Amino acid sequence: MAPRKLAAGNWKMNGTLAALAEVEALAEAHPAPSCDVLICPPAILIHALSTRIAGRGIKVGGQDCHAKASGAHTGDLAAEQLADVGASHVILGHSERRADHGETSGAVAAKARAAHEAGLVAIICLGETEAERDAGQTLDVIAGQLAASLPEGATAANTVIAYEPVWAIGTGRTPSTEQIAEVHALLRADLSKTLTDGADVALLYGGSVKPSNAAEIFAIPHVNGALVGGASLKAADFGPIVAALSAA
């Protein structure tokens, strides 16, 4: 088994029902890509999207879930609820959640455990800040986040790891291929030591991925796909990224 290639789109707090036409256009333009394609819209759009693209080869995911299955947690969503409306994946520990909501790696691990129990694939995000990069702490930070964010029971079938340097998200800045390769090599080595099937866990890169740099990024060893933000909102932008990953 080799890591399954995945092009994942994170819509963040963007999109309305009208925007779902972009996903239909994507499915029409790329009816049989040789990679998995995933769109993670705001939670209120998950059911509508999963219904509209059923049977068209595109998966749907959430952007967060609670660590508990139910309870008095106003405004939160349980992993089982996401699965019930058509989600197959959920993004966890994105740097914006870690920064804006104070999520720790321990909290991310608890959420990932809940996702697994609900039958969802957990996309666990890791990334260093610009200050940490400049201080030469990147590998230590990433290794520490991985160790603390990975729950017991994680496997290549239920877990994806996404490396997103915080300083590259939405800034237009992209690390060098050498910098990306260094982190992905560390992730593969650590996962191979920690999990029996760690060599098969899909590793995504995220942070200003766009049509113009996708092919170069996908040529880097141990990069099995991308977690894409703004470029995933339009079929005309995300489609070339899907095509580049299919050809990689």
Backbone hydrogen bonds in HBPLUS format (Angstrom, degrees):
<---DONOR---> <-ACCEPTOR-->    atom                        ^
c    i                          cat <-CA-CA->   ^        H-A-AA   ^      H-
h    n   atom  resd res      DA  || num        DHA   H-A  angle D-A-AA Bond
n    s   type  num  typ     dist DA aas  dist angle  dist       angle   num
A0036-ASP N   A0005-LYS O   2.87 MM  31  6.07 169.0  1.88 150.7 147.9     1
A0006-LEU N   A0224-ASN O   3.10 MM 218  6.59 146.9  2.22 141.8 152.0     2
A0226-ALA N   A0006-LEU O   3.06 MM 220  6.62 139.7  2.23 149.1 160.8     3
A0007-ALA N   A0036-ASP O   2.85 MM  29  6.17 167.5  1.87 158.3 160.4     4
A0038-LEU N   A0007-ALA O   2.91 MM  31  6.20 161.4  1.94 155.6 155.5     5
A0008-ALA N   A0226-ALA O   2.88 MM 218  6.08 174.4  1.89 171.8 170.3     6
A0228-VAL N   A0008-ALA O   2.73 MM 220  6.04 170.2  1.74 168.7 168.3     7
A0009-GLY N   A0038-LEU O   2.72 MM  29  6.03 158.1  1.76 149.4 156.6     8
A0040-CYS N   A0009-GLY O   2.70 MM  31  5.85 158.9  1.74 165.7 172.0     9
A0010-ASN N   A0228-VAL O   2.70 MM 218  5.87 169.7  1.71 161.9 165.1    10
A0011-TRP N   A0040-CYS O   3.01 MM  29  5.99 163.9  2.03 142.3 147.5    11
A0019-ALA N   A0016-THR O   2.91 MM   3  5.29 136.8  2.10 108.2 120.1    12
A0020-LEU N   A0017-LEU O   3.14 MM   3  5.60 157.2  2.19 110.9 117.7    13
A0021-ALA N   A0018-ALA O   3.37 MM   3  6.16 168.4  2.38 117.3 120.3    14
A0022-GLU N   A0019-ALA O   2.96 MM   3  5.68 154.1  2.03 118.6 125.1    15
A0023-VAL N   A0020-LEU O   3.05 MM   3  5.30 128.6  2.32 101.7 114.2    16
A0024-GLU N   A0020-LEU O   3.22 MM   4  6.65 153.9  2.29 147.1 154.2    17
A0025-ALA N   A0021-ALA O   2.93 MM   4  6.18 151.6  2.01 143.6 151.5    18
A0026-LEU N   A0022-GLU O   2.94 MM   4  6.18 146.4  2.06 138.5 147.8    19
A0027-ALA N   A0023-VAL O   2.92 MM   4  6.20 159.9  1.96 149.5 154.1    20
A0028-GLU N   A0024-GLU O   2.97 MM   4  6.19 151.2  2.06 144.3 152.3    21
A0029-ALA N   A0025-ALA O   2.96 MM   4  6.13 152.9  2.03 144.8 151.8    22
A0030-HIS N   A0026-LEU O   2.93 MM   4  6.03 140.6  2.09 146.9 157.3    23
A0059-LYS N   A0037-VAL O   2.82 MM  22  6.09 165.8  1.84 165.9 161.1    24
A0039-ILE N   A0059-LYS O   2.98 MM  20  6.37 157.3  2.03 145.8 149.1    25
A0061-GLY N   A0039-ILE O   2.96 MM  22  6.10 153.2  2.03 138.2 139.6    26
A0045-LEU N   A0042-PRO O   2.91 MM   3  5.70 164.7  1.93 128.0 133.2    27
A0046-ILE N   A0043-ALA O   3.23 MM   3  5.35 160.6  2.27 107.5 113.1    28
A0049-LEU N   A0045-LEU O   2.91 MM   4  5.99 162.1  1.95 156.5 162.0    29
A0050-SER N   A0046-ILE O   2.88 MM   4  6.00 169.6  1.89 156.5 159.7    30
A0051-THR N   A0047-HIS O   3.02 MM   4  6.11 150.0  2.11 146.3 154.1    31
A0052-ARG N   A0048-ALA O   3.03 MM   4  6.19 158.7  2.08 145.1 150.8    32
A0053-ILE N   A0049-LEU O   3.04 MM   4  6.19 151.0  2.13 156.3 162.1    33
A0056-ARG N   A0053-ILE O   2.99 MM   3  5.39 151.3  2.08 143.5 139.4    34
A0088-SER N   A0060-VAL O   2.78 MM  28  6.05 155.5  1.84 170.6 173.7    35
A0062-GLY N   A0089-HIS O   2.98 MM  27  6.38 153.7  2.05 136.7 138.3    36
A0091-ILE N   A0062-GLY O   2.95 MM  29  6.21 161.0  1.99 134.5 137.2    37
A0066-HIS N   A0077-LEU O   2.70 MM  11  5.72 149.6  1.79 157.5 163.8    38
A0073-HIS N   A0071-GLY O   3.00 MM   2  5.71 128.4  2.27 107.2  92.0    39
A0076-ASP N   A0073-HIS O   2.99 MM   3  5.69 165.1  2.01 144.3 147.1    40
A0081-GLN N   A0078-ALA O   3.04 MM   3  5.20 124.8  2.36  98.8 112.8    41
A0082-LEU N   A0078-ALA O   3.19 MM   4  6.63 151.4  2.28 148.9 156.4    42
A0083-ALA N   A0079-ALA O   3.00 MM   4  6.34 162.3  2.03 153.6 158.1    43
A0084-ASP N   A0080-GLU O   2.91 MM   4  6.04 147.6  2.01 140.7 150.0    44
A0085-VAL N   A0082-LEU O   3.25 MM   3  5.53 137.0  2.45 101.5 111.9    45
A0087-ALA N   A0082-LEU O   3.00 MM   5  5.36 160.1  2.04 145.6 140.1    46
A0086-GLY N   A0083-ALA O   3.15 MM   3  5.26 164.8  2.17 107.6 111.0    47
A0121-VAL N   A0088-SER O   2.92 MM  33  6.31 162.9  1.94 143.2 147.4    48
A0090-VAL N   A0121-VAL O   2.92 MM  31  6.34 139.4  2.09 167.0 166.0    49
A0123-ILE N   A0090-VAL O   2.89 MM  33  6.00 174.6  1.89 152.3 152.7    50
A0092-LEU N   A0123-ILE O   2.83 MM  31  5.84 166.6  1.85 156.1 151.9    51
A0125-CYS N   A0092-LEU O   2.91 MM  33  6.18 163.0  1.93 167.8 173.5    52
A0097-ARG N   A0094-HIS O   2.83 MM   3  5.26 129.1  2.09 111.2 125.1    53
A0098-ARG N   A0094-HIS O   2.90 MM   4  6.27 159.6  1.94 154.6 161.5    54
A0099-ALA N   A0095-SER O   2.82 MM   4  5.92 154.8  1.88 143.4 150.0    55
A0100-ASP N   A0096-GLU O   2.84 MM   4  5.59 156.1  1.90 134.9 142.1    56
A0101-HIS N   A0097-ARG O   2.96 MM   4  5.20 147.9  2.07 127.3 136.0    57
A0108-VAL N   A0104-THR O   3.02 MM   4  6.37 152.1  2.10 147.0 155.1    58
A0109-ALA N   A0105-SER O   2.94 MM   4  6.21 154.8  2.00 147.0 153.1    59
A0110-ALA N   A0106-GLY O   3.11 MM   4  6.40 152.7  2.19 143.3 150.1    60
A0111-LYS N   A0107-ALA O   3.01 MM   4  6.30 154.2  2.08 146.7 153.6    61
A0112-ALA N   A0108-VAL O   2.85 MM   4  6.10 156.7  1.91 151.5 158.4    62
A0113-ARG N   A0109-ALA O   2.96 MM   4  6.17 150.7  2.04 144.2 151.8    63
A0114-ALA N   A0110-ALA O   3.11 MM   4  6.39 153.8  2.18 141.8 148.4    64
A0115-ALA N   A0111-LYS O   2.85 MM   4  6.17 152.6  1.92 148.6 156.8    65
A0116-HIS N   A0112-ALA O   2.94 MM   4  6.19 160.3  1.98 150.3 154.5    66
A0117-GLU N   A0113-ARG O   3.04 MM   4  6.30 157.0  2.09 146.8 152.9    67
A0118-ALA N   A0114-ALA O   3.10 MM   4  6.34 135.2  2.31 140.1 151.5    68
A0118-ALA N   A0115-ALA O   3.09 MM   3  5.15 131.2  2.34  96.3 109.6    69
A0120-LEU N   A0115-ALA O   2.87 MM   5  5.06 159.4  1.91 153.3 146.4    70
A0119-GLY N   A0116-HIS O   2.99 MM   3  5.03 159.2  2.03 105.3 111.6    71
A0122-ALA N   A0158-ASN O   2.94 MM  36  6.23 160.4  1.98 149.1 142.9    72
A0160-VAL N   A0122-ALA O   2.86 MM  38  6.14 160.3  1.90 156.7 155.3    73
A0124-ILE N   A0160-VAL O   2.82 MM  36  6.20 149.8  1.91 173.5 164.1    74
A0162-ALA N   A0124-ILE O   2.87 MM  38  5.98 168.3  1.89 145.9 147.4    75
A0126-LEU N   A0162-ALA O   2.87 MM  36  6.21 153.2  1.95 167.9 170.6    76
A0164-GLU N   A0126-LEU O   2.75 MM  38  5.98 175.6  1.75 173.4 173.8    77
A0166-VAL N   A0128-GLU O   2.87 MM  38  5.65 135.3  2.07 135.7 148.7    78
A0133-ARG N   A0129-THR O   2.95 MM   4  6.23 155.9  2.01 148.4 155.4    79
A0134-ASP N   A0130-GLU O   2.86 MM   4  6.07 167.0  1.88 153.7 157.0    80
A0135-ALA N   A0131-ALA O   3.00 MM   4  6.11 137.0  2.19 137.6 148.7    81
A0137-GLN N   A0132-GLU O   2.91 MM   5  5.19 159.7  1.95 167.7 161.4    82
A0136-GLY N   A0133-ARG O   3.02 MM   3  5.27 161.9  2.05 111.0 115.5    83
A0141-VAL N   A0137-GLN O   2.89 MM   4  6.02 164.2  1.92 166.0 171.4    84
A0142-ILE N   A0138-THR O   2.92 MM   4  6.11 169.9  1.93 161.6 163.8    85
A0143-ALA N   A0139-LEU O   2.96 MM   4  5.96 163.3  1.99 143.9 149.3    86
A0144-GLY N   A0140-ASP O   2.97 MM   4  6.03 156.3  2.02 143.2 149.9    87
A0145-GLN N   A0141-VAL O   2.90 MM   4  6.13 159.0  1.94 151.0 156.8    88
A0146-LEU N   A0142-ILE O   2.92 MM   4  6.08 163.3  1.94 152.2 156.8    89
A0147-ALA N   A0143-ALA O   3.05 MM   4  6.20 168.6  2.06 148.3 151.4    90
A0148-ALA N   A0144-GLY O   3.10 MM   4  6.21 156.9  2.16 145.7 151.7    91
A0149-SER N   A0145-GLN O   2.84 MM   4  5.77 136.4  2.03 146.4 157.3    92
A0150-LEU N   A0146-LEU O   3.16 MM   4  5.93 138.0  2.34 150.0 154.5    93
A0154-ALA N   A0151-PRO O   3.29 MM   3  5.82 144.8  2.42 136.2 133.5    94
A0159-THR N   A0155-THR O   3.07 MM   4  5.82 122.0  2.42 147.8 158.1    95
A0161-ILE N   A0202-ALA O   3.10 MM  41  6.45 166.9  2.12 168.9 169.7    96
A0204-LEU N   A0161-ILE O   2.78 MM  43  6.17 165.5  1.80 156.0 161.1    97
A0163-TYR N   A0204-LEU O   2.86 MM  41  6.14 166.1  1.88 158.7 154.2    98
A0206-GLY N   A0163-TYR O   2.89 MM  43  6.03 149.5  1.98 155.3 149.9    99
A0168-ALA N   A0165-PRO O   2.89 MM   3  5.49 163.8  1.92 121.4 126.9   100
A0169-ILE N   A0166-VAL O   3.37 MM   3  5.58 159.2  2.42 106.5 112.1   101
A0179-GLN N   A0176-SER O   3.06 MM   3  5.15 117.3  2.47  97.1 112.0   102
A0180-ILE N   A0176-SER O   3.04 MM   4  6.39 162.2  2.07 157.6 161.9   103
A0181-ALA N   A0177-THR O   2.88 MM   4  5.96 162.1  1.91 145.4 151.2   104
A0182-GLU N   A0178-GLU O   2.94 MM   4  6.07 153.1  2.01 144.3 151.0   105
A0183-VAL N   A0179-GLN O   3.29 MM   4  6.53 162.0  2.33 146.5 149.4   106
A0184-HIS N   A0180-ILE O   2.98 MM   4  6.20 169.8  1.99 158.4 161.7   107
A0185-ALA N   A0181-ALA O   2.90 MM   4  5.95 150.7  1.98 146.4 154.0   108
A0186-LEU N   A0182-GLU O   3.15 MM   4  6.37 152.7  2.23 139.8 146.8   109
A0187-LEU N   A0183-VAL O   2.92 MM   4  6.26 161.6  1.95 153.9 158.6   110
A0188-ARG N   A0184-HIS O   2.96 MM   4  6.14 164.2  1.98 146.8 150.8   111
A0189-ALA N   A0185-ALA O   2.98 MM   4  6.13 161.9  2.01 147.2 152.4   112
A0190-ASP N   A0186-LEU O   2.88 MM   4  6.07 168.8  1.89 158.8 161.6   113
A0191-LEU N   A0187-LEU O   2.86 MM   4  5.96 164.1  1.89 152.4 157.3   114
A0192-SER N   A0188-ARG O   2.93 MM   4  5.97 153.2  2.01 143.8 151.3   115
A0193-LYS N   A0189-ALA O   3.14 MM   4  6.40 137.4  2.33 139.5 150.0   116
A0193-LYS N   A0190-ASP O   3.22 MM   3  5.17 129.1  2.49  93.0 106.0   117
A0194-THR N   A0190-ASP O   2.98 MM   4  6.16 146.2  2.09 143.9 153.7   118
A0195-LEU N   A0191-LEU O   2.81 MM   4  5.66 174.3  1.82 155.9 157.5   119
A0198-GLY N   A0195-LEU O   3.21 MM   3  4.68 159.5  2.25 105.1 102.1   120
A0200-ASP N   A0197-ASP O   2.93 MM   3  5.58 160.8  1.97 119.6 126.0   121
A0201-VAL N   A0198-GLY O   3.45 MM   3  5.40 167.2  2.47 101.5 105.1   122
A0224-ASN N   A0203-LEU O   2.73 MM  21  5.26 158.6  1.78 160.6 166.0   123
A0205-TYR N   A0225-GLY O   3.04 MM  20  6.42 158.2  2.09 133.9 135.1   124
A0227-LEU N   A0205-TYR O   3.00 MM  22  6.08 149.5  2.09 125.4 132.2   125
A0213-ASN N   A0210-LYS O   3.06 MM   3  5.68 148.9  2.16 118.8 126.8   126
A0214-ALA N   A0210-LYS O   3.00 MM   4  5.78 129.0  2.27 160.1 174.6   127
A0217-ILE N   A0213-ASN O   3.09 MM   4  6.32 158.2  2.14 154.1 160.4   128
A0218-PHE N   A0214-ALA O   2.88 MM   4  6.11 161.8  1.91 160.3 165.4   129
A0219-ALA N   A0216-GLU O   3.36 MM   3  5.31 146.0  2.48  94.5 104.0   130
A0220-ILE N   A0217-ILE O   3.13 MM   3  5.58 163.6  2.15 113.0 118.1   131
A0223-VAL N   A0220-ILE O   3.20 MM   3  5.74 147.4  2.31 142.0 138.5   132
A0232-SER N   A0229-GLY O   2.91 MM   3  5.71 163.9  1.94 127.4 132.9   133
A0233-LEU N   A0230-GLY O   3.21 MM   3  5.75 170.4  2.22 118.5 121.2   134
A0237-ASP N   A0234-LYS O   3.02 MM   3  5.40 142.2  2.16 107.8 118.3   135
A0238-PHE N   A0234-LYS O   2.89 MM   4  6.12 171.3  1.90 164.4 167.2   136
A0239-GLY N   A0235-ALA O   2.83 MM   4  5.33 154.0  1.90 136.5 144.1   137
A0241-ILE N   A0238-PHE O   3.04 MM   3  5.18 123.5  2.37 101.5 116.6   138
A0242-VAL N   A0238-PHE O   2.97 MM   4  6.31 156.6  2.02 157.7 164.7   139
A0243-ALA N   A0239-GLY O   2.88 MM   4  6.17 159.3  1.93 154.3 160.7   140
A0244-ALA N   A0240-PRO O   2.89 MM   4  6.03 151.5  1.97 138.6 146.0   141
A0245-LEU N   A0241-ILE O   3.00 MM   4  6.24 154.4  2.07 146.4 152.9   142
A0246-SER N   A0242-VAL O   2.90 MM   4  6.12 156.0  1.95 149.2 156.4   143
A0247-ALA N   A0243-ALA O   3.06 MM   4  6.24 144.5  2.19 141.6 150.5   144
A0248-ALA N   A0244-ALA O   3.07 MM   4  6.15 120.1  2.45 133.6 148.2   145
A0248-ALA N   A0245-LEU O   3.16 MM   3  5.00 142.1  2.32  94.7 105.7   146
